[in-house]
Amino acid sequence: MPVTSIEQPTYLVLDNCVLAMLTEWYCSEHYGVPARQLLDDVQAFLLNQFNLLRRFTIDHLVHTTTLVSSEYKPQGGILGNRGLLLPQLNAMANTIRGQLSLFDADINSILAIKNLPDADRRLVGPIGLTDRDFSLIHRGLDLTRFGQPVLIISNDQDLLKFISWVRNQGCLKTDICNPRLLEGLTCLTYFDLIHRGCSITSEQMSKMINFMILDTANRMNLRDELALSPAKGQRILAQVAALNQEFAKSVAIKAQQQEARA
Amino acid sequence: MTNNIPLDGFTSELLASLSQNSRDALFRRINAERLIKLLIDQLIEKHKAENIRVIPDQQLSGENYADYLIQVDDYDLRLILLDAPDGNLVITEKLLREWNILLENNSSTTDLIVVSVNDDLLAIPFTMRQIRTVLGAPADIEKLQETAKPLEKVISDVIYKHTKAWKIPKENSSQPTTVHRDLLSIFSEKILNAIDAEANRRYRTEERAKAALKFPAEQEKRTILSILQEALDGKPADELQKHLITLSHRGEQ
């Protein structure tokens, strides 16, 4: 019997890339809507998503850090190409930031995490994770003082790998900090678990996955630092068929859940 | 605003969420997979081994598949992740028989590595011969757990086992001198011919011909041969470099 939904509430820490992904997905889905209307709609959509996320948290809050929240700049995406004024975009960004419980990360704590012995140099080195990323881990570790699971949602694979590594670092364990309570998930996995519990439609979930696939395909054609090599791109696209097949199983689980409730 | 969406990560998490039966098992599995990838990346970096590739195994082998396929040179290793909530790898006769079939069906796979899905990542490597030996003495199956070692060590040991070691017999210890002399004479002949050829080149333009006349051929020969002699005597490269940069460029004195 697979995991059917989010079985246990947690403390939730959100990375900016999740907000960016949701914003870009919504805007690409509703690209034909007039710019001003789109801005209002995407804001309303994001507020709804926050309400949804809060239902699965222990403290009814969505946490992040000031360093990470300052990264949320909708002008850098689709909305930036729609002729909207910067103050309009800033107002929307501020409304979204207002939904987050902000935490001022302490630079010494960030450095302490970064300098943990035996940390993978590729993750903590100059081209590895940023102080913003470490600030999320700092916030996550800080929340473990309540003795409940803490979940960091991010689409950054390096950050997620580091979370899996850091939770085994016994030197971080104190009377008030328990790294073993820290977990990390990608945004889509978390949303899929919510989807199985019937709080998100299969249509929305399917569209979000398709957006991710399209984004991957687009990046294959880019020539900047995000571009994928053709070989990697082809390998990833080969996974897409399997991905859709697995998602069909997830939809089946949701149907079973609905039947059980009926 | 970066939009870096991890298809790989999502796929493996989705598969884990569909195969695990509880939240704890799901996170054990996800964390173990990430740690394995991190560990293998480190191994590749450590050994500067670009010929090691890790791919999910499901799509390759039909029903008899492992979780990860590690391709190294011309052989494969397969990783099987076994959930171990209490830290112990529970290996049964049934599993051993399945793994035996997997190895039979995949002739390029030399070793099957069974990894405990928990934070310790303890592992046991199996060859087909070892599996058959244990199946021949089922009482030993319970003792397998005692042979578990950290995954990093197990993979390193397996790769080391397959690395060809070139052994130079001791009786050939006098050979380097011969090789030394051969190398010196062969190289000397070639370099002297090359310098002579350069000195005797004909040029269409007068400027080049004049420049060639200034080429200090005899001095070059002496310098190069003395550097070669020093190199063959084992002088460090940084010292040789100092001599090499004293060589004149063509046409300079």
Boltz contact constraints between the chains, C-beta under 6 A:
constraints:
  - contact:
      token1: [A, 1]
      token2: [B, 21]
      max_distance: 6.0
  - contact:
      token1: [A, 2]
      token2: [B, 18]
      max_distance: 6.0
  - contact:
      token1: [A, 3]
      token2: [B, 17]
      max_distance: 6.0
  - contact:
      token1: [A, 3]
      token2: [B, 20]
      max_distance: 6.0
  - contact:
      token1: [A, 3]
      token2: [B, 26]
      max_distance: 6.0
  - contact:
      token1: [A, 7]
      token2: [B, 23]
      max_distance: 6.0
  - contact:
      token1: [A, 8]
      token2: [B, 23]
      max_distance: 6.0
  - contact:
      token1: [A, 20]
      token2: [B, 1]
      max_distance: 6.0
  - contact:
      token1: [A, 20]
      token2: [B, 3]
      max_distance: 6.0
  - contact:
      token1: [A, 21]
      token2: [B, 3]
      max_distance: 6.0
  - contact:
      token1: [A, 24]
      token2: [B, 3]
      max_distance: 6.0
  - contact:
      token1: [A, 73]
      token2: [B, 1]
      max_distance: 6.0
  - contact:
      token1: [A, 76]
      token2: [B, 1]
      max_distance: 6.0
  - contact:
      token1: [A, 77]
      token2: [B, 1]
      max_distance: 6.0
  - contact:
      token1: [A, 155]
      token2: [B, 5]
      max_distance: 6.0
  - contact:
      token1: [A, 155]
      token2: [B, 6]
      max_distance: 6.0
  - contact:
      token1: [A, 157]
      token2: [B, 6]
      max_distance: 6.0
  - contact:
      token1: [A, 157]
      token2: [B, 9]
      max_distance: 6.0
  - contact:
      token1: [A, 161]
      token2: [B, 34]
      max_distance: 6.0
  - contact:
      token1: [A, 161]
      token2: [B, 38]
      max_distance: 6.0
  - contact:
      token1: [A, 164]
      token2: [B, 31]
      max_distance: 6.0
  - contact:
      token1: [A, 164]
      token2: [B, 34]
      max_distance: 6.0
  - contact:
      token1: [A, 164]
      token2: [B, 35]
      max_distance: 6.0
  - contact:
      token1: [A, 168]
      token2: [B, 119]
      max_distance: 6.0
  - contact:
      token1: [A, 183]
      token2: [B, 27]
      max_distance: 6.0
  - contact:
      token1: [A, 186]
      token2: [B, 6]
      max_distance: 6.0
  - contact:
      token1: [A, 186]
      token2: [B, 9]
      max_distance: 6.0
  - contact:
      token1: [A, 186]
      token2: [B, 10]
      max_distance: 6.0
  - contact:
      token1: [A, 186]
      token2: [B, 13]
      max_distance: 6.0
  - contact:
      token1: [A, 188]
      token2: [B, 10]
      max_distance: 6.0
  - contact:
      token1: [A, 189]
      token2: [B, 10]
      max_distance: 6.0
  - contact:
      token1: [A, 189]
      token2: [B, 13]
      max_distance: 6.0
  - contact:
      token1: [A, 212]
      token2: [B, 5]
      max_distance: 6.0
  - contact:
      token1: [A, 215]
      token2: [B, 5]
      max_distance: 6.0
  - contact:
      token1: [A, 216]
      token2: [B, 7]
      max_distance: 6.0
  - contact:
      token1: [A, 236]
      token2: [B, 7]
      max_distance: 6.0
  - contact:
      token1: [A, 239]
      token2: [B, 11]
      max_distance: 6.0
  - contact:
      token1: [A, 243]
      token2: [B, 11]
      max_distance: 6.0
  - contact:
      token1: [A, 246]
      token2: [B, 14]
      max_distance: 6.0
  - contact:
      token1: [A, 246]
      token2: [B, 18]
      max_distance: 6.0
  - contact:
      token1: [A, 249]
      token2: [B, 18]
      max_distance: 6.0
